[in-house]
Amino acid sequence: MRVFCYNRDMTVVIAILAGLLLGSFLSVLLDRWPHWRGVATGRSQCPQCRHELAWFDLMPLVSWLMLGGKCRYCHASITKLYLALELTMAGILGLHAFRFGVPSLWYAVDFVVLFALGSLFFFDLKHRVLPDVILLPLLIVATARLVTQRPDMLVSAFATGALLAGLLGLLYLVSHGRWLGLGDVKLAFIVGVLFGYPVAVGVTLIAIWSGALVGVGLILAKRANMQTALPFGSFWAAAAVIAIIVPGPIAFISGLFMPTL
């Protein structure tokens, strides 16, 4: 029989619970975008009947399951996006805890980075926007992470970020913002700072390829056409999350296509 290990097992359990809570909080941010009025004090409401929700209607995962995905008051269906938010954040943080074990200062930093990337994924997916209120703190944390953990990569990482941001900025100017937004340009710089060369390039390639595959799949399924905009920031954020939790495959791909200088 496997003995319960407090150090790792409890860390994973706590990370999953934290992910559920943060996913629930993120659903509030998504609903109240772009004004975010009353995020801290405003009461949550059913989007259909506008009935104020009690605390027992807002328990992450539990409330959704107990209510069968319906509003307690008007019985309207609750979007599965809320469930996806909570389970995704729980999965991301739980997997990170499982991979890297006992909490430390660097674990806490990665915790913040992963939550920010998960938030950007869902913001771009739902609203087609990458908010500065998430991008700026992520850049600050990514810079601090780089300075404290890999100061030897400081120049390379910032140069990589500047190069990626410059390339996407050029696309933004050429397309007059039709192909991508300024948020994508800012995220490009942050990805460079987070990973440096060549991994940041590998993360970008994975995002582009996965976006292209999804786009082709949607076209074949007749759910999109060549003019349909895809949330590139979501693919980029997802690739970045994978590179943090399971760095091996993306590092391998990066080395194949962009040999280390």
Buried (B, 14 or more C-beta within 10 A) or exposed (E): EEEEEEEBBBBBEBBBBBBBBBBBBBBBBBBBBEEBEEEEEEEBEBEEEEBEBEEEBBBBBEBBEEBEBEBBBEEEEBBEBBBBBBBBBBBBBBBBBBEBBEBEEEBEBBBBBBBBBBBBBBBBBBEBBBBEEBBEEBBEBBBEBBEEEEEEBBEBBBEBBBBBBEEBBEBBEEEEEEEBBBBBBBBBBBBBBBBBBBBBBBBBBBBBEBBEEBBEEBEEEEEBEEEEEBBBBBBBBBBBBBBBBEBEEBBEBBEEEBEEE
